[in-house]
Amino acid sequence: MPGSETRREADPGTRLGHPVIDRYLEFVEARARRNTLLATTSDLRVFFATVDKEPADVVVDDVLVFITAQRRPLSVPKLVRIRDGESGLSAATIKRRLSSVSGLFSYLVMTGERDGNPVPKGLATRRSRKAKGALVPLVRAPRTLPKILEAAEVDALMSALRRWRDRAMVEAMVLGGLRRCEVLGLRLEDLRPGESRVFVRNGKGGHQRLVPISGRFFRSVAAYLGSERPAEATTDQLFVVLKGPRRGRPLSEDGLDEILRYTAGRIGLRHCTCHALRHTCLTRLREAGMALEAIQAQAGHRSIETTRIYLHLSNEWLADEYERAMSMLDSELLAVAQ
C-alpha cells in the first residue's frame, strides 16, 4: 500500500494510511452513509493491493489488469456459482469496486491532482458510432433474480425464532419490506401502531418514508418491549442487544445477520438473508395484486425500473397475464376459423 501517513485521527477501519486516499475518504464520509464509506474503503484497499502504485501514477492498463485479477477463480478453482455461472468475484462486485476506484480519480481530477480518470467509461463498438456516446460497459453484470422464501419456509423461520425482538425484526422485513439498515435504524418514536405504520427516517440515500406494516409486527414489538428490552437501555433505538457486555446498546448489522444465520441453520433453511426476506415481502405483495407504483413506495425505490423486477418474481401475476393474453388470441383464431 503506497504512503504511510494519515491526515488526522479517524476510525482505522475507514482509513488506508495514505494522505491522498484518506483525504478522499474524508470527503466520502462527509457526504455518504457509513456503509458506503466502509465499502469504498474496502474497494480501494483491494485495488491498491493489486495495483501497487501511487494514485498519480495509475494508468488505464493498471485498471484493466485489476479487472483481470478480480475475474480469476477464488480459492476453490472448480467452484462455479449456480446463480451466474462465474468462478471469480461476481460481476456486480467488480463493477462496484470499479465505481469506487473511479470515484477516487474523479475526485483527484476535480482537485487538480490528475489530468484524467484512468477508469474507462466503457469500450467503443461499431454501434456506438451510430448512437453517439453509447459504450459497452467494461464489466457486464447479469441481472439475476433475487431469492425468495416459500410460505412454509417463512412459517418455519418464524417458529424457530426464540425472542420477540427477533420475530419483530424479521416481520419488519418479511411483512413490511424494510431493508436491514432501516430495521436497525428504527427508533421508539418512529412506531405508529394506531396507524399501522412506521416512519423510516433514514432509508437508502437518506430518503424518508412512511411504511404501512401488519399489526403482527406491532404485537411482537409490544411483547419485546414488555418482557425483553433491558430496563437499563438508554438508547432510543428500538432494537438493542439483550445480553453480554453490550447489553442495552443498539444491535449491529452483524448481530442481526448472525441471528438470522443461526436460526436458519438450525432448521436447514438455505438462502435466508435480510435481502431475501425483503424480496419475499415485495414479491408476495405483487402476487396479491398490489400496484407496481404502490410497491415502489413501499420499497423506497427511487425509480420504477428497480421495482419492475418484481414483475418477474411474481409467478402468479405472469401466469395470469399469459393466460389472459392467450385466451384473447385463441378467441381471435376461433373467430377467423368460423
DAGI-V852218 format. One record per residue. N is the residue number from 1. RES is the residue in three letters. SS is DSSP state (H for helix, E for strand, L for the rest). D_LAST is the distance of its C-alpha to the last C-alpha in whole Angstrom. Layout:
# DAGI-V852218
((N/RES/SS/D_LAST) (N/RES/SS/D_LAST))
This chain:
# DAGI-V852218
((1/MET/L/78) (2/PRO/L/80) (3/GLY/L/83) (4/SER/L/84) (5/GLU/L/85) (6/THR/L/83) (7/ARG/L/84) (8/ARG/L/84) (9/GLU/L/84) (10/ALA/L/80) (11/ASP/L/78) (12/PRO/H/79) (13/GLY/H/75) (14/THR/H/74) (15/ARG/L/76) (16/LEU/L/77) (17/GLY/L/81) (18/HIS/L/80) (19/PRO/H/81) (20/VAL/H/78) (21/ILE/H/75) (22/ASP/H/77) (23/ARG/H/77) (24/TYR/H/73) (25/LEU/H/73) (26/GLU/H/75) (27/PHE/H/73) (28/VAL/H/69) (29/GLU/H/71) (30/ALA/H/72) (31/ARG/H/68) (32/ALA/L/66) (33/ARG/L/66) (34/ARG/H/68) (35/ASN/H/65) (36/THR/H/64) (37/LEU/H/68) (38/LEU/H/68) (39/ALA/H/65) (40/THR/H/66) (41/THR/H/70) (42/SER/H/68) (43/ASP/H/66) (44/LEU/H/69) (45/ARG/H/72) (46/VAL/H/69) (47/PHE/H/69) (48/PHE/H/73) (49/ALA/H/73) (50/THR/H/71) (51/VAL/L/72) (52/ASP/L/76) (53/LYS/L/77) (54/GLU/L/78) (55/PRO/H/75) (56/ALA/H/77) (57/ASP/H/76) (58/VAL/L/73) (59/VAL/L/71) (60/VAL/H/67) (61/ASP/H/68) (62/ASP/H/69) (63/VAL/H/66) (64/LEU/H/64) (65/VAL/H/66) (66/PHE/H/66) (67/ILE/H/62) (68/THR/H/62) (69/ALA/H/65) (70/GLN/H/62) (71/ARG/H/60) (72/ARG/L/62) (73/PRO/L/61) (74/LEU/L/63) (75/SER/L/66) (76/VAL/L/63) (77/PRO/L/62) (78/LYS/L/60) (79/LEU/L/58) (80/VAL/L/55) (81/ARG/L/53) (82/ILE/L/49) (83/ARG/L/48) (84/ASP/L/48) (85/GLY/L/50) (86/GLU/L/53) (87/SER/L/57) (88/GLY/L/59) (89/LEU/L/59) (90/SER/L/55) (91/ALA/H/54) (92/ALA/H/54) (93/THR/H/58) (94/ILE/H/59) (95/LYS/H/57) (96/ARG/H/59) (97/ARG/H/62) (98/LEU/H/61) (99/SER/H/61) (100/SER/H/64) (101/VAL/H/66) (102/SER/H/64) (103/GLY/H/65) (104/LEU/H/69) (105/PHE/H/69) (106/SER/H/67) (107/TYR/H/70) (108/LEU/H/73) (109/VAL/H/72) (110/MET/H/72) (111/THR/L/75) (112/GLY/L/76) (113/GLU/L/77) (114/ARG/L/75) (115/ASP/L/73) (116/GLY/L/70) (117/ASN/L/67) (118/PRO/L/67) (119/VAL/L/64) (120/PRO/L/61) (121/LYS/L/58) (122/GLY/L/56) (123/LEU/E/56) (124/ALA/L/55) (125/THR/L/52) (126/ARG/H/50) (127/ARG/H/47) (128/SER/H/50) (129/ARG/H/52) (130/LYS/H/48) (131/ALA/L/48) (132/LYS/L/52) (133/GLY/L/53) (134/ALA/L/50) (135/LEU/L/52) (136/VAL/E/51) (137/PRO/L/53) (138/LEU/L/56) (139/VAL/L/54) (140/ARG/L/50) (141/ALA/L/50) (142/PRO/L/47) (143/ARG/L/45) (144/THR/L/45) (145/LEU/L/43) (146/PRO/L/46) (147/LYS/L/47) (148/ILE/L/46) (149/LEU/L/47) (150/GLU/L/45) (151/ALA/H/46) (152/ALA/H/48) (153/GLU/H/50) (154/VAL/H/51) (155/ASP/H/52) (156/ALA/H/54) (157/LEU/H/56) (158/MET/H/56) (159/SER/H/58) (160/ALA/H/60) (161/LEU/L/62) (162/ARG/L/65) (163/ARG/L/66) (164/TRP/H/64) (165/ARG/H/65) (166/ASP/H/63) (167/ARG/H/60) (168/ALA/H/60) (169/MET/H/60) (170/VAL/H/57) (171/GLU/H/55) (172/ALA/H/56) (173/MET/H/54) (174/VAL/H/51) (175/LEU/L/51) (176/GLY/L/52) (177/GLY/L/51) (178/LEU/L/54) (179/ARG/L/56) (180/ARG/H/59) (181/CYS/H/61) (182/GLU/H/60) (183/VAL/H/60) (184/LEU/H/64) (185/GLY/L/64) (186/LEU/L/64) (187/ARG/E/67) (188/LEU/H/68) (189/GLU/H/67) (190/ASP/H/64) (191/LEU/E/63) (192/ARG/E/61) (193/PRO/H/60) (194/GLY/H/60) (195/GLU/H/57) (196/SER/L/56) (197/ARG/E/56) (198/VAL/E/58) (199/PHE/E/60) (200/VAL/E/59) (201/ARG/L/62) (202/ASN/L/62) (203/GLY/L/58) (204/LYS/H/57) (205/GLY/H/59) (206/GLY/H/61) (207/HIS/L/58) (208/GLN/L/59) (209/ARG/E/56) (210/LEU/E/56) (211/VAL/E/53) (212/PRO/E/52) (213/ILE/L/53) (214/SER/L/52) (215/GLY/H/55) (216/ARG/H/56) (217/PHE/H/57) (218/PHE/H/60) (219/ARG/H/61) (220/SER/H/62) (221/VAL/H/63) (222/ALA/H/65) (223/ALA/H/66) (224/TYR/H/67) (225/LEU/H/70) (226/GLY/H/71) (227/SER/H/72) (228/GLU/L/72) (229/ARG/L/72) (230/PRO/L/76) (231/ALA/L/78) (232/GLU/L/80) (233/ALA/L/77) (234/THR/L/78) (235/THR/L/75) (236/ASP/L/72) (237/GLN/E/70) (238/LEU/L/67) (239/PHE/L/67) (240/VAL/E/71) (241/VAL/L/72) (242/LEU/L/73) (243/LYS/L/76) (244/GLY/L/78) (245/PRO/L/80) (246/ARG/L/78) (247/ARG/L/77) (248/GLY/L/76) (249/ARG/L/75) (250/PRO/E/71) (251/LEU/L/69) (252/SER/L/68) (253/GLU/H/65) (254/ASP/H/67) (255/GLY/H/67) (256/LEU/H/64) (257/ASP/H/62) (258/GLU/H/65) (259/ILE/H/64) (260/LEU/H/60) (261/ARG/H/61) (262/TYR/H/64) (263/THR/H/61) (264/ALA/H/58) (265/GLY/H/61) (266/ARG/H/62) (267/ILE/L/58) (268/GLY/L/57) (269/LEU/L/55) (270/ARG/L/54) (271/HIS/L/52) (272/CYS/L/54) (273/THR/L/55) (274/CYS/H/55) (275/HIS/H/53) (276/ALA/H/50) (277/LEU/H/51) (278/ARG/H/50) (279/HIS/H/47) (280/THR/H/46) (281/CYS/H/47) (282/LEU/H/45) (283/THR/H/42) (284/ARG/H/42) (285/LEU/H/42) (286/ARG/H/39) (287/GLU/H/37) (288/ALA/L/38) (289/GLY/L/36) (290/MET/L/39) (291/ALA/L/38) (292/LEU/H/39) (293/GLU/H/42) (294/ALA/H/44) (295/ILE/H/44) (296/GLN/H/45) (297/ALA/H/48) (298/GLN/H/49) (299/ALA/H/49) (300/GLY/L/51) (301/HIS/L/49) (302/ARG/L/50) (303/SER/L/47) (304/ILE/H/43) (305/GLU/H/43) (306/THR/H/45) (307/THR/H/43) (308/ARG/L/40) (309/ILE/H/41) (310/TYR/H/40) (311/LEU/H/36) (312/HIS/H/36) (313/LEU/H/39) (314/SER/L/37) (315/ASN/H/34) (316/GLU/H/33) (317/TRP/H/32) (318/LEU/H/30) (319/ALA/H/28) (320/ASP/H/27) (321/GLU/H/26) (322/TYR/H/24) (323/GLU/H/22) (324/ARG/H/21) (325/ALA/H/20) (326/MET/H/18) (327/SER/H/16) (328/MET/H/16) (329/LEU/H/14) (330/ASP/H/12) (331/SER/H/11) (332/GLU/H/10) (333/LEU/H/9) (334/LEU/H/6) (335/ALA/H/5) (336/VAL/H/5) (337/ALA/H/4) (338/GLN/L/0))
